[in-house]
Amino acid sequence: MTVGFIGFGEADSSIALGLHGEGVEELIYFDSLQNDERMRGKLEERATAADTKQCESAAEVCRRSDVIFSAVPSNYAVSAAEGGLDGVHAGLLYADVSTATPADKRKISEMIASRGGTYIDGAMMGTLLKDRHQVPMLLSGAGAAELKAKMEPYHMRMDVVGDTPGTATSMKFIRSITAKGISCLLFESLQAAQKFGVEEEIVASFLDSFGDGFLKIINGYVSGAIIHADRREHEMQNVVDFLKSEGLPYTMAEASREKLAWMRDTGIKDRFDGDVPREWHGVLEGWKL
């Protein structure tokens, strides 16, 4: 079996690394930034680690693959699918695991079906760097059950949640209200604690209230917010739009979006020279707020 990846950032490269370890026969990818001098080295490093071969276009990846995982920023999900359309063929399972809106995922589903492929809306619900290909993934759409069955021998953790594209993403969006909200709350709390020199006491108080396991959440959520502020801001804008379209409150989702936009626009990530520590002490030492 050949598994292809459109986009080779943290998400797809982590899945590829895990599938390589499981013995998938062939792994291939296309990333729109693969010829960008700033990204070429990092992409090649990821590809080498996962024994994943580079292709010249998304269409080539689709043409050669049995299964596609598309993981691009949400605002590029439609154009990424359009770029691959010439290679879509009967029998292709095209899993879009981006955080594009449910409406966009339904649009892409129609595009893929028009060329004979089968679309799956995928939503990753865990930590990729830790779980890799075994990150819990919700699936919806006509090909959800087929994809789950095809990937079970490779120990992927997939749950089918419906036949309609957008269902899985809607569930992720609802979860993101809390997950991204906690991340932003921790960021703001530690910023204030550092100002008054009480960061150790505040973290100890969190652990006393929520248990020692909460330390992993603090470390991961604070660093992750900085590293992925731009992508997560786009995701939370999609969450806000989703909630608005359903006539639901969106106060907290909008606040998280604004905080992530501030992190991005302030350029905090750049203060770490591309290496944001995955531990809260290191973040506080380097963010220079």
N, C-alpha and C positions, 0 to 999 in steps of 0.2 A: 504493500500500500504506500502511496505517496501522499504526504500531508504538506500542504502549502500554507504560507503565511503572507498576508498582505499587511504591511507594517511590521517592523521588527524591533519595537521598543521593549520596555520591561515586560509587558504582558505576553506578547507572542514569543519573545526569546526565552522567557521562563517556561512556557509550555513546550517549546521546542527542546529545551535542555532536558526536561523530564521525559519527553517521548523518545529522545535519543537514548536515554538510559533504559527505556523499556524495549528498545530494539526495533523501532519503526524503520522500515526498509529505506525510505528516502524522505528527506526533509528539504524543502526549498522555500525561498522567500523573495519578496520584492519590497523595498522600502523607498518611498519617494525621496528620502534624504541620503540614499546610499552613495551618491556621487558628490555630496556636500563635504568639503574639506573638514568642516568642524565635526561631522558625525561619522565619516567614513571609517576611521580607526576603531571607534567603539562598536559599530555595527559588525565590522570584520571580526573583532574579538568575540562578540557574542556568537556569531555564526560559526567560528572555529570551535568554540567550546561545545556547541550543540551539533557539530558536523552537519550544518545546514548550508546548502549551496545557494548562491545568489542568482537571481534571474534578471533579465533585462526589463521586464514589465509585469504589471499585475495580470495582464492577459496571458502571458506565458505561464505564470504560476497557476492560473485557473485551468489552462489547457492541459497541463501535465499532472494535475492533482486529482485525487479521489475525494479528499476532504480539504476545505479551506477554513482557516481561522483568520478573520479580518479583525484586527485590533488597531484602529487608528483614532486620532482625536475625533470626538463626536461630530464636529462641524465638517469633517472630511469623509464621513462614512459613505455618503451618497456618491461623491466624486470618486472614491476608491473603488466602489462597486462598478461605476461607469467605466473606469479604467480597465477593469477585468472582464467586461462583458464579452468582448470578442473571443475570449477563451473559455467561456462557460459552455458546458456540454451536458448532455443527458447523463444522469447518474451522479453528477457532481453535488456534493453536500457543502453548501456555503454557509458557514456559521459566523455570524456577525456578533462579536463580543464587545463591541464598542458601547459607549453610553449615549448613542444617538437616541433621539426621541422615539417613542412608539410609532408616531406618524411616519417618521423617516424610515423606520424599520419595515413598516408595511409597504412603503414605496419601493424599497430595495427588494423586498420579497417578490413584488410584481415584476421587477426588472429581471431578476434571476430566473423566475419561472418562464418568462417570455423567451428565454434561450434554452429551456429544457432542464435547467438546474433546479435544485431544491434548497430552499432557504430555511435557516434556523436562527431565531433570535436567541442569543446567549447572554447571560448575565453572570459575571464572576462575583462571588460573594465572600471571598476570603483574601488571604495574603499570598500574593504570587511568589515573592522571594522565598517564602518558607515552603509553600505547598507545590509550587511549579505546576505541572500538568494535573495535579490532584487538587487544585483549588476547587472548592465547591462551585458548581456551575448549574444555574437554572436554564432550562431550554423550553422554548415554545415555537410553534410553527409546524408546518406539514411534515418536515423531516426530523422533528425532535426525537422521536422514538428510534428512528433508523440510525441517527448519529450516536445516540446513547449505546445502542447495541454494537455498532461498529467500533466504538472506542473502549468498550468494557474490557477487552483483552489487554489493554494498555493501562488499566486501573485508573481511568479518569472518573471523577466523582460527579456524575451528572444526574439531575432530576428533571423529569418532564412535568411541566406545570400547565400545559395547555396547547391547543392546536393553532392559536392565533398569534402571529408575530406581534410583539409589543407587550405581551403578558409578562414575560420574564423580566424585561427591562422595567416595567412598571413596578414590579416587586423590588428590584434593586433601587429604584428611585425612592421608594418609601423607606427602605433601610438607610439610604444615604442621608435622609433628614437627620437621623440620630448619629450615624457614623461620622459624617463630616462635621456635624454640630459639636460632637465631643472633641474632635480634633481642634476645632477653632476655640472652644472653651478652654482647653488645656493650654493652647498657645497664649491666649490672653491672660490666663491666670499666672502662668510662669513669667510672662513679661512683667506683670505687676509685682509678683513676688521678688523678682530680681531687683527691681527698682528700690525695694525696701530691705533687701538683703535677707529675705526669709524663705528663699526657695527650698532649702533643705527641709525646713519645718512644714512648708505647704505640701511638699511631696510626701513626707512622712504621714501627714494628716490624711491625704488621699489613700495611702496604703492601709492606714488604720481603718478607714471607712469601707474600702472596697476590696481589701485583701492584697497580699503580696503579689498576686498575679497581675494586678493592675499596673505594675511597673512596666511590663512589656507593652501595654497599651500606651502608656505615657511616652515611652521611647519611640515606638513605631508611629504613633499618631502625630506627634509634634514634628519629627523629622520628615515624615511622609507629606505633611501639609506643605512644608517648604519646598520639597523636591518636586511635587506634582501640583503646585498651586495653580498654574495656568490650566492644565487639563481638568482639574477638579472644579475650578471656577466655571468652566464651560459646562461641566456635568451639572453643577448646581443651578446654573441658568436653565438648563433643560428640566431639572426637577421643579423649579419655580413655574416654568411655563406649563408643565404637566399638571401641577396642582391648580393653577389658575384655570386651565381648560376644564377641570373637573369641578370647579366651584368650591375648592377646598382652601383652608387657611394656608398661608405660605410665609408667615412672619419669620419663623426660625430658619427656614431654608434660604430666604432672602438675606438674612443676617450672615449666615455662613458664606453665601456667595460673595457678599461685600467684603468679608474678612479675607477670603482667599484672593480676591482681586487686589486688595491692599498688599498682601504678601507678595504677589507677583509684581505689582507696579513699584513697590519699594525696592525690588531687586535683592531681597534677602538671600536667595539661593546663590547669587553671584559672589557673595562675601565669603563663601566657603571654597572657592576655586574648584567647583565641580565635585566636591567630596563632602556632602553634608553628613555629619556623624549620626549614627543610628542610636544614639544614647543622649538623654536629655542634658546631662552636664556639658557635653561637647557642643550641643546646639546653643546653649546659653552663653558659653564662652566665645562662640564664633559669630553669633548673629549681630552683635554690635548695635543693639537697639537702645 
